[in-house]
């Protein structure tokens, strides 16, 4: 069982989700509900991004405290 959180991988996945949602929103101009929901999902992704940005940016993702006990 994996006990260490790979914060860099989590951050990469969040950035991929963000890119996909931006692409979806851009292509959904003629589908207002899809465009609105994409914007809402982007807001959630932004919160996830904020949760990890300091750890990843400051290089703390490899710090021992970034693992699960």
Backbone as CSV, one residue per row, in Angstrom:
resi,resn,N_x,N_y,N_z,CA_x,CA_y,CA_z,C_x,C_y,C_z
1,UNK,0.843,-1.180,0.000,0.000,0.000,0.000,0.887,1.243,0.000
2,UNK,0.567,2.178,-0.849,1.343,3.410,-0.963,0.935,4.375,0.144
3,UNK,1.921,4.819,0.932,1.604,5.712,2.042,2.111,7.134,1.817
4,UNK,3.001,7.328,0.866,3.556,8.655,0.614,2.732,9.346,-0.472
5,UNK,2.282,10.561,-0.164,1.543,11.334,-1.159,2.525,11.890,-2.173
6,UNK,2.248,11.700,-3.433,3.076,12.283,-4.471,2.418,13.600,-4.869
7,UNK,2.796,14.653,-4.166,2.169,15.954,-4.377,2.456,16.515,-5.758
8,UNK,3.621,16.204,-6.300,3.926,16.660,-7.655,2.985,16.017,-8.663
9,UNK,2.690,14.733,-8.485,1.764,14.043,-9.388,0.350,14.588,-9.227
10,UNK,-0.060,14.833,-7.984,-1.375,15.428,-7.749,-1.475,16.789,-8.435
11,UNK,-0.427,17.585,-8.314,-0.410,18.895,-8.948,-0.500,18.767,-10.468
12,UNK,0.236,17.823,-11.041,0.172,17.597,-12.487,-1.239,17.211,-12.922
13,UNK,-1.894,16.362,-12.149,-3.259,15.942,-12.482,-4.237,17.121,-12.406
14,UNK,-4.046,17.972,-11.420,-4.906,19.154,-11.298,-4.709,20.069,-12.496
15,UNK,-3.466,20.251,-12.914,-3.187,21.104,-14.073,-3.770,20.511,-15.357
16,UNK,-3.749,19.192,-15.478,-4.361,18.530,-16.639,-5.875,18.744,-16.641
17,UNK,-6.496,18.594,-15.479,-7.942,18.813,-15.369,-8.284,20.252,-15.731
18,UNK,-7.468,21.181,-15.272,-7.686,22.594,-15.574,-7.614,22.841,-17.079
19,UNK,-6.610,22.276,-17.718,-6.451,22.455,-19.163,-7.641,21.874,-19.926
20,UNK,-8.099,20.702,-19.511,-9.252,20.081,-20.171,-10.522,20.910,-19.989
21,UNK,-10.712,21.449,-18.793,-11.901,22.264,-18.538,-11.862,23.583,-19.312
22,UNK,-10.691,24.168,-19.436,-10.564,25.391,-20.231,-10.898,25.096,-21.685
23,UNK,-10.408,23.977,-22.194,-10.706,23.575,-23.567,-12.199,23.298,-23.741
24,UNK,-12.799,22.633,-22.772,-14.223,22.328,-22.829,-15.057,23.605,-22.822
25,UNK,-14.698,24.533,-21.967,-15.441,25.787,-21.896,-15.334,26.564,-23.206
26,UNK,-14.165,26.583,-23.792,-13.957,27.299,-25.051,-14.761,26.679,-26.187
27,UNK,-14.897,25.370,-26.183,-15.623,24.703,-27.263,-17.125,24.630,-27.008
28,UNK,-17.575,25.078,-25.840,-18.990,24.983,-25.482,-19.706,26.328,-25.603
29,UNK,-19.199,27.209,-26.431,-19.792,28.540,-26.562,-21.265,28.475,-26.992
30,UNK,-21.617,27.493,-27.808,-22.995,27.388,-28.276,-23.858,26.516,-27.359
31,UNK,-23.308,26.101,-26.237,-24.013,25.265,-25.276,-23.872,25.923,-23.900
32,UNK,-24.730,26.910,-23.593,-24.574,27.732,-22.387,-24.475,26.957,-21.072
33,UNK,-25.260,25.915,-20.907,-25.221,25.155,-19.658,-23.863,24.485,-19.466
34,UNK,-23.322,23.945,-20.533,-22.014,23.302,-20.462,-20.920,24.328,-20.171
35,UNK,-21.050,25.487,-20.758,-20.089,26.561,-20.507,-20.131,26.998,-19.042
36,UNK,-21.326,27.189,-18.503,-21.471,27.589,-17.092,-20.919,26.528,-16.149
37,UNK,-21.242,25.276,-16.421,-20.772,24.196,-15.554,-19.260,24.012,-15.643
38,UNK,-18.698,24.280,-16.809,-17.241,24.232,-16.950,-16.597,25.308,-16.094
39,UNK,-17.190,26.499,-16.067,-16.669,27.582,-15.234,-16.750,27.210,-13.754
40,UNK,-17.833,26.562,-13.360,-17.983,26.136,-11.969,-16.931,25.081,-11.605
41,UNK,-16.721,24.156,-12.502,-15.713,23.122,-12.261,-14.317,23.749,-12.193
42,UNK,-14.073,24.760,-13.015,-12.788,25.455,-12.969,-12.571,26.133,-11.619
43,UNK,-13.630,26.637,-11.033,-13.518,27.253,-9.709,-13.097,26.202,-8.670
44,UNK,-13.660,25.001,-8.777,-13.276,23.920,-7.859,-11.824,23.511,-8.073
45,UNK,-11.414,23.428,-9.326,-10.035,23.077,-9.640,-9.087,24.151,-9.101
46,UNK,-9.506,25.413,-9.169,-8.687,26.501,-8.639,-8.463,26.320,-7.138
47,UNK,-9.491,25.899,-6.414,-9.332,25.649,-4.976,-8.334,24.519,-4.736
48,UNK,-8.384,23.466,-5.543,-7.422,22.370,-5.424,-6.013,22.869,-5.709
49,UNK,-5.919,23.716,-6.722,-4.629,24.292,-7.100,-4.040,25.112,-5.945
50,UNK,-4.879,25.904,-5.307,-4.430,26.726,-4.181,-3.988,25.867,-2.995
51,UNK,-4.621,24.721,-2.824,-4.242,23.820,-1.736,-2.810,23.313,-1.887
52,UNK,-2.371,23.124,-3.113,-1.064,22.520,-3.351,0.006,23.494,-3.818
53,UNK,-0.367,24.669,-4.282,0.596,25.532,-4.966,1.791,25.898,-4.096
54,UNK,1.592,26.213,-2.841,2.713,26.579,-1.980,3.661,25.403,-1.777
55,UNK,3.109,24.233,-1.549,3.947,23.052,-1.331,4.804,22.732,-2.544
56,UNK,4.192,22.801,-3.715,4.910,22.452,-4.939,5.863,23.575,-5.344
57,UNK,5.415,24.822,-5.288,6.232,25.961,-5.703,7.461,26.127,-4.817
58,UNK,7.297,25.944,-3.530,8.411,26.126,-2.603,9.286,24.873,-2.471
59,UNK,8.939,23.832,-3.220,9.733,22.615,-3.183,9.516,21.775,-1.946
60,UNK,8.392,21.977,-1.284,8.109,21.215,-0.067,7.434,19.883,-0.354
61,UNK,7.183,19.591,-1.620,6.494,18.352,-1.959,7.330,17.131,-1.605
62,UNK,8.649,17.291,-1.525,9.528,16.184,-1.182,9.882,16.158,0.304
63,UNK,9.285,17.069,1.066,9.536,17.163,2.495,8.877,15.992,3.211
64,UNK,9.488,15.467,4.259,8.913,14.312,4.990,7.505,14.554,5.527
65,UNK,7.138,15.803,5.799,5.799,16.079,6.323,4.719,15.937,5.263
66,UNK,5.094,15.788,3.996,4.102,15.657,2.951,3.633,14.225,2.761
67,UNK,3.988,13.338,3.679,3.564,11.950,3.590,2.466,11.655,4.612
68,UNK,1.713,10.617,4.319,0.670,10.150,5.236,1.301,9.380,6.371
69,UNK,0.817,9.525,7.606,1.354,8.726,8.721,0.936,7.274,8.615
